[in-house]
Amino acid sequence: MPQSLKRETPPLLCMCNIRKQYPGVLALDDVSFELRSGEVHCLIGENGAGKSTLIKILSGAVQKNSGEIVVDGKSVGLYSPAEVQRLGIGIIHQEFKLVPELSVAENILLGNEPQKKGLPFIDVDRMHSIARASLSQLGEEIDTRAPISSLSIAERQLVEIAKALSKNIRILAMDEPSAALTDKELENLFKVIRRLKTEGVGIIYISHRLEEIFEIGDQVTILRDGRCIHTCPINEIDRPGLIRHMVGRELEKEFPTAELERGKEILRIRNLSAGMLRDINLTLHRGEVLGLAGLVGAGRTELARVVFGADPKDSGEIFLDQKPIHPRSPREAIDLGIGLLTEDRNKYGLVMQMNVRENISLSNLHDVVRGPFVNRAKENEVARQFSDNLRIKTPSIEQEVEVLSGGNRQKVVLARWLFTESKVLIFDEPTAGIDVGVKLEIYNLINNLAQKGIGVLVISSELSELLGMCTRIAVMHEGRIVGVLDRNEATQEKVMTLATGGA
């Protein structure tokens, strides 16, 4: 349908003059947003701009302070998750809403389990059949009887998407659905989105990957500091224009350049095998940013966990400063000078109910204790220093991290590891779900760490990120290192050839 005709049709959804105030933070200030049938309306902005808050209000999980929600021209009064489902609204949250102990099928059909005919029992076979059908739309064959706790981050993301697709939806809101997906999985997701558009479903799409906005979007609305800055058809704006509206300034470079001088070897992995990992050989030098590429399931995170002492090795050796080490726990790895920024920052990187101050000092408490007690003055000083240096947006260092945006949570994790003064830092998907402005800050920080002589290992699913930031890129395929490319020879085609098992 032509764009001009789409905008003439009445809105399927209107969120009018929405305001949401948290203690010390105005999350949304008089925000209005419209969605039409058969349209992908992209919602973008920096971390903390208010995007996820708007979606949580739409889902009924968070109540607005004022404003109105209108569906099909009718104002919705009492707004709850049950009302959301009745209205045909599906939500894919940035933070997974899955029950780890339940199976894939049980999570997909949770609250909508099919009943046996004439009996008050769940039809288990039909439940698994529906779940498999929802996953097959995404081109995936995940075992529907497997518990969620056994799945990777990417697989959990696909289950979240399948969960929304299993319902009879007319409006679908997707908050960072691509953050953990490979290019192939993303291509399948876009096929599903295009099909839903032809069926008249209105889709709200949130992503920090701006190339996706131009590929899948029809309309775009940009938020900044809780306010609506600009709305227009996607074909009337370019990438620099989007960034300018998002951050309020021009960004000269997406990937900052830095003069990095590779120093002595700091980490060596020799003939290492563990679980799916086979005969891994890899070196990392001081002052180097080494990338680790590969498809989901290639073994990148598994390798990081072994080096960090979170998982045991079966055989092989690890050397730090040319001395053999045997980290049997994360605590031992931290004491040796190895830090890991985990892929799942919410589950493994932070204690969500603790505040900013407590999370920053958590991995290095012996530096802020006096006798058997925490030296609160010292802890406050450290937390304020890192909060200021990293520009963590929080009303106070006493603020619980669970209410911070994704980008600011990542900064708290960064602060925690910087406080440990590690020799080796492993970044696992450091910019997943993070806007271009904060990405640039993290890239500059990575370069600064390397310039100080720290060895940095970056795991990323974004090839452009590895190509733009790393001095070398090691590529993994099915648990093995299949090639190492220097910066001057690495291309997207070469990396993907190796990652998919090519020579």
N, C-alpha and C positions, 0 to 999 in steps of 0.2 A: 504493500500500500504506500503511495507517495507520502512523503513527510508532511506536506501541506494539508492533506486530507486527514492524516492522523490527528493533527493538532486541532482540527475542527470538530472531532468527535468529543462527546462529553467525557470528563475524567471518570475512570473506573474507581480511582482512589484519590482523595484529597486530604492531606494533613495540613490544616489551616492554623497559622499563628501559634505553633506549638512552642511552649515554654517549659523548661525543666531546670529546677534549681536544686543543687546538692549543697550541703554545708560548705561554705567558702568557695563554691564553684557554680557559675551559671553555665550549664552544659548546653542549653538551647535557648536562644533569645528570639522569639517571634519568627520561627522558621515555618515556611509554607512550601509544600511539595505536591506535585500532581503526577499521576500515572494514568496512562490510557491503555486500552485493550490492544494487544498485539504489539506492544512497544517495550523496548529495553531502555529504561531510564537509569543512567549511571549516576551514582552519588559518590563524589570524591572530595578529598580534603586531607589536611595533615592529621597526624595522630592527635586526638583530643579536640578535633573540630566539631564533633557531635554526631558523626554518622551512625555509629553503633548505638548511641543513645536513642536516636530517632527510630531505628529498627526495633530496639527493645520496647519502645512505647507502642509501635505498631503490633508487636507480638503479644502485648498485654503483660509482659514480665515487669515493666516499669510503668508507673502511673505519671502522666503529665501533670504539671501544676495548672496549666491553662491551655486553651486552644480547642480545636474540634477535629474529629476524624469523620470523614464522610465517605461512604462506600455506595456506589451506584446512586448517587444523589441523595442518600438518606444518612442523616447524622446518627452516629453510633454513640449511645449514651453509656450504659454500664459496659465497660470494656475489660474483658478477661481472656485468658488463653482459650477457654471453652467457646467464647463468642468468636474469637479469631478463627478457630477451626470451622465453626458453623458458617462463617462468611466466606470460606474457601481461600483463606490466606495461609500460605506456607512460608516458614522461616528457616533459613539455613544460617545459624549463628556462627560468628567468628570463633567463639569458644564452644567446643563440642558439648552437646546436651545428650550424652550417651551414658548408659549404665554399664560399667566395665564388667560386672559379673554376669550379665545377660548375654545371650547369643546375638549374632548379627540380625537374624530374623526377628527375634523378640524386640530388639531395639527399633527396627524399621517399622514394625506394626504395633509398637507400644501404645496402648489405649485404644487401638483399632483392631484388635485381634479377631479374626474370623471365628464364628461359632459353628459347632457341629449342628446340623439341621435337627431342630426340635429338642436339642439338648443344651444344658448350660455349661458346655465344655469347649475349650479352644480346639479348633480343627488344625492340628499341628502340621499335617502334610500341606494343607492349603496355605497356611502361614508361610511356610518355607517356599512354596511355589510363587506366591506374590512377591516375597523378598527377592527371589532370584530374578523375577521379571523386572523388578525395579532396578536391580544392579545391571541387568543385561542391556538396559537402555543406555548405560554409561560404558558399555563394552567391557564390563568387568565380570570375573567369575570368582568371587570371594566365597569361601565356605560359609553358608548361612548358619551352620550349627556351631561355628567357632565363637568363643567368647570375645567380646570387644577388647578385653585386656591383652589378648594375644596379637592384635593387629598393629601394623605400623601407623604412623601419623597420617600418611597419605591414604591408607585403606580406611581409616576412621573418617576422614573427610568424605570419601566416596559413600560411606554408609550414611553420613548426615544428608548428603544430597539425595540418595536413594530413599531415605526416610520421607523427605518432602515430596518426592515424585510419586510415592505410593498413595498419596491422598488426592482427592478430587479438588484441585486448586484452580483458582482464577487469578490469584495474585501471588507471586513468588518473590520473596526478598532474599538475596544471596549476599552475605557479608563475608568477603574475602574467601570465596569458595576455591580459588586456585592456588592459595598460598603454599600448599604442600603437594601440588600435582605436577606430574611430568608433562612435557609437550604433548605426548600422545593422549594422556588422560584429559588434558585441557581441550584438545581437539574434539574428543568425544563429548565433553560437556557442552561445547559450543554447538555441536550438532543437535543436542537435546534442546538447548535454548532456542535455536532457530525453529525446531519443530513446535515447541510450545507457543512461539509467536504466531505461527500459522493457525494454531488452535484458539487464538484470541487471548491467551494468558498475558497479563501485564507483569513485567519483570523489573525489579529494582536490583541493580548490580553494583556492588561496592568492591573496588580493587585498587591497590596501590600500583599495580602494573599498568602503566598508562597505555602501553601498546594494546592491551585487551580492550580498553575503552573505545579505541578507534576501530577495532575489529568487530565488536559485537554491539556497540551502543547506537541508539537512535537519538537520544536526548541526554544532556548532562547537566547536573546541578552541582555547584561547587560551594562547600561550606568552609568557613574559616572562623575560628574562635566562637563557635556556636551560632553563627549567623549565616544566612543565605547570601552569598556574594554575587553569584552569576548563574543564570540558566539559559541554555541555548541549544539548538540542534548540533549534533556532534560534527557535522560537516561545515559548521561556521566557525570552528576554532581549531588551532593547531596545538602541538605539544608544548611549545614555549608559552603559549597563551594560557593553557591549563595550569602550568607550573606557576606562572606569574600570579594568577588569581588565587592559587592554593596557598602560596607562601608569602604573597604580598611584595615579592621582589624578583629580580631576575637571578637565575642560577647559571653561572657561566659554564660550568662543567658538571656532567653527571658523575664521572669518575675522575677524581683529582689525581694528578700526576705527582710523584714524589721520587726523589733521588734515593734509591735504596742500595746500600752496599752490603753484599752478602759476606758474612763473616765466617767464623769457624762453625763446624758442625755442632749442633746442640742436641739433636735427637736422631737416633738411628733405630730403625725397626728391621730386624734381620730374621728371615725365614719364619715369620710368625704365622701360626695357625690357631684358630679359635672358633668353634662353631662352624659357621658358613665360610669363614675367612681361611684362605689357603695360601701359604708360602708368600706372605707379604714382605716386600723389601722396599724401604723408603727412608730417605734422609731429609732432615730439616735443618737449616742453618740459621745462625743469628742474623737478624736484619733482613729476613726473607719472609715474603707472604706466599705461602705454598697453597695452591688450590687443590681440592679433591672433588673430582667430577664423577658422574655416573648416574644411571637411572635409579628410580626408587627400587630398593631391594638389592642394590649392588654390593652393599656392605660398608658404606661410608660411615654411618653412625655406629655400626658394630665395631669398627676399627677404633673410632674415637673412645668408645666405652672401655675397650680393653686397655688402651694407653692410659686412661684415667683411673684404672683400677676398679671400674664398676662391674666388669665381667672378667672371668679368668681366662688366661691363654692356655691352649693345649700344648703348644711347643713353640720354640723360637725364643728370641732375645730382644730386649729393649734397652737401649743405652741412652743415658742423659749425661752430657758433658763427657762422653767417652767412658763412662762408668756404668756397669750393668745395674739395672734397677728391677725391682719385682713388686710393683704396687699391688697390694691385695685388697685395697679399698680406696674410695675417693679421698678419704682423710690422709692416707699415706701418700697419694699422688699430690695432693695439695701441699703437704709438708715438703715434698721433693721439689716443688716449684712448677707443677703442671695444673692448669686451670681449664675447665670445659664449660662453655656457654651452650647449654643444651638446646636441642631442636624444640622441645616442648617447654618453654620458659615457665608456663603457669604451673605445670605439674612437677617439674624437676629443678627449675631454676630459682623459684621463689617460694616463700611461705606466705600464701595469699592473705592470711588473717593477721600477719605481722605488719608493722609499719615500715616506712622507707628506711628509717634509721636502723632498725633491727636487722633488716634484710642486708643492708650494706656491710654491716660489721660481722655478719653470721659466719663467714668462712675464715675470719682472722680474729677471733675473739681474744686470743692471748695478747693482742696488741692494745686492747681496750679494757683490760682487767687490772684491778688493784687488789692483790690478795685473792680472796674467794669471790669478790664482787666486781660487777661491771662498773668501770669508771664512766659514769654517765656524761660528765663534762667532756671527756676525751671522745666518747662515742658521738656526742652531738657535734663536736668540732669536725670530726672526720666526715660525718654524714652531710653536714652543711657544705663542706668544701667540695665534695664530689657532686652534690646536688647542684651547686652553683656552676662548677666547671663543665658538667655535662648538660646543663640547662634542663634539668628534670622539672617538668611542669607539675607542681603539686602545691596545694595551699600551705603545707607544712611537712617537715620530715616525720611528723607523728601521724601522717595520713596512711591508712592501710593501703597496701599496693593493689588490692583487688578492685579498687575504684579508679585506678589510673588507666590511661589508654595503653594500647599495645606497645607503642613506641616508647612511652615513658617507663613501662615495666621493663623493657629491654635495656633502657639506660640504667635502671636500678641494678639489673644483673651485671652489666658492664662495670658499674661502680664497685660492686662487691668483689669482682675478680681483680680489678685494678688495685684495690686495697691489699690484696694478697701479695702483690709484687712478684707475679709468676715469671718464670723463665720461658715457659712455653704456654701459649694460649691457643686453644682450639675453639673456633667459632662454628657451631653447627646451625646453618640457616640463620645467620645473624640479622638479616633484614626482612624476614618473612612477615608480611602484614604491616610493613612500616612505610611511611610516606617518603617522597623524594627528598624533602628537606632533612629529615632525620637520617635517611640513608647517607646523605653526603657527610653529615656529622660523624657517622659510624665509620665511613670510609677514611675520613681524615684521621680518626682515632687509630684505626688499624695501621695506617701509614706511620703515624707518630710512634706507635709501639714498636714497629719494625726498625725505625730510625734509632730507637733507644737500645737496639740489640736484642730485642725479644724475638723468639721464633714464633711465627703466626701461621696456623693451619686453618684454612677457610673451607668449609663444606657448604656448597650451595647448589640449588637446583636451577638457578638463573645463570645460564652460560655467559650472558653479557657481563654479569657481575664478576665472574672468574676471569674472563678475558680482559676486563678493564682494570682489575685490581692486582692480579697475581703475577709474580716473577716466573713461576713454573706452575704447570697444572698436571697432577697425577690423575689418571683415569682408571676407574674401577669397573669391572664387569664380572658378575656372578662370583663375588668374593675374592677376586684377584686384582692386583695392579697390572693392567694390560699395556700401559704406556705412560711416559712422562714427557711432556712437551714444554720447551722453553717459550717465553713470552713472544719472541720474534718468529716462532714457527707455529704457534697455536692459532687455530681458526675454529669456528663453530662446526664446520664440516668435519675436520679432523677429530675433534673431541667426540662428536656424535658417532662417527664411524667406529672409534675405539669403544665407546660406551655401549654400543649395540653388538659388539663381538666381532667387528670387522678388523682387518689387518691394518 
